[in-house]
Amino acid sequence: MDVFTEHGSDGQRVGDDFTVNEMLELQRKLQEEYKDRWKPICPELGNEKLLFMVGEIGEVIDIVKKNGGQRAAGDTQLRTHLVEELADVLMYYNEVLLCYGVTAEELKRAYTEKVERNMTRWK
């Protein structure tokens, strides 16, 4: 660890972006850890993972709906819960990417192209 760089409690450098590749790698490790208990990641499992992700999105919506956006963002306890549920959404999102073999590079290309189209869409 670089002693000149501030690190958070998780060992990550403060200010570092959390990349799609890092998330995918963590999700692969989690899948490997529970390969004897969980269904294997494959395209046929993608629809199930999408439904689980939508369920987690529903939990995020409930927090905001029940408490309002300002309170969910500002109240420390609610914000912690909100971020945990958003992390659950991302975990299933990354499982969906793994199910369909979508790479970070493909996602970046598609995302960038979509943003470029949207930048001129409503002018």
C-alpha positions in Angstrom: 0.0 0.0 0.0 1.3 3.5 -0.9 1.9 5.4 2.3 1.6 8.7 0.5 -2.0 8.0 -0.6 -5.0 8.2 1.6 -6.8 4.9 1.9 -10.3 4.1 3.2 -11.1 1.4 5.7 -11.5 -1.1 2.8 -7.9 -0.5 1.6 -9.0 1.3 -1.6 -7.5 4.6 -2.4 -9.8 7.4 -1.5 -11.2 9.0 -4.6 -10.6 5.9 -6.8 -13.5 5.1 -9.1 -15.1 1.7 -8.7 -14.9 0.3 -12.2 -17.2 -2.1 -14.0 -14.3 -4.5 -14.3 -13.7 -4.4 -10.6 -17.3 -5.1 -9.9 -17.4 -8.0 -12.4 -14.3 -9.5 -10.8 -15.8 -9.3 -7.3 -19.0 -10.9 -8.6 -17.0 -13.7 -10.2 -15.2 -14.3 -6.9 -18.6 -14.4 -5.1 -20.0 -16.8 -7.6 -16.9 -19.0 -7.3 -17.2 -19.1 -3.5 -20.8 -20.4 -3.7 -20.6 -22.4 -6.9 -21.8 -25.5 -5.0 -24.8 -23.7 -3.6 -25.9 -21.3 -6.4 -27.0 -21.9 -9.9 -24.2 -21.4 -12.4 -24.0 -18.1 -14.3 -25.4 -18.6 -17.8 -27.7 -16.9 -20.3 -30.6 -19.0 -19.2 -30.3 -17.6 -15.6 -30.3 -14.0 -16.9 -34.0 -13.5 -16.7 -34.0 -14.7 -13.1 -31.2 -12.3 -12.2 -33.1 -9.4 -13.9 -36.1 -10.1 -11.8 -34.0 -10.1 -8.6 -32.5 -6.8 -9.7 -35.9 -5.3 -10.2 -36.9 -6.5 -6.7 -33.9 -4.7 -5.3 -34.8 -1.6 -7.3 -38.2 -1.8 -5.7 -36.5 -1.7 -2.2 -34.6 1.4 -3.3 -37.9 3.0 -4.4 -39.6 2.1 -1.1 -36.9 3.9 0.9 -37.3 7.1 -1.2 -41.1 6.8 -1.4 -41.6 6.3 2.3 -39.1 8.9 3.4 -38.7 11.4 0.6 -35.6 12.0 -1.4 -34.1 14.7 0.8 -34.4 12.5 4.0 -33.2 9.4 2.2 -30.1 11.3 1.0 -29.4 13.3 4.1 -30.3 11.1 7.1 -27.3 9.0 7.9 -29.1 5.8 8.8 -31.5 6.0 5.8 -28.6 6.9 3.5 -26.7 3.8 4.7 -29.7 1.7 4.0 -30.2 3.3 0.6 -26.6 2.7 -0.4 -26.8 -0.9 0.7 -29.9 -1.5 -1.5 -28.2 0.3 -4.4 -25.2 -2.1 -3.9 -27.7 -5.0 -4.1 -29.0 -3.6 -7.4 -25.4 -3.4 -8.7 -24.6 -6.9 -7.6 -27.5 -8.3 -9.6 -26.7 -5.9 -12.5 -23.2 -7.4 -12.6 -24.6 -10.9 -12.5 -26.8 -10.0 -15.5 -23.7 -8.8 -17.3 -21.9 -12.1 -16.4 -24.9 -14.2 -17.5 -24.9 -12.6 -21.0 -21.1 -12.3 -21.2 -21.2 -8.5 -21.6 -17.8 -7.0 -21.1 -16.9 -3.6 -19.6 -15.6 -2.5 -23.0 -18.9 -3.4 -24.7 -20.9 -1.6 -22.1 -18.7 1.5 -22.3 -19.0 1.6 -26.1 -22.8 1.2 -26.0 -23.2 3.7 -23.1 -21.0 6.3 -24.8 -22.9 5.9 -28.1 -26.2 6.3 -26.3 -25.1 9.4 -24.5 -23.9 10.9 -27.7 -27.3 10.2 -29.4 -29.1 11.7 -26.4 -26.9 14.8 -26.4 -28.6 15.9 -29.6 -31.9 14.1 -29.3 -34.0 17.0 -27.9 -32.3 20.0 -29.5 
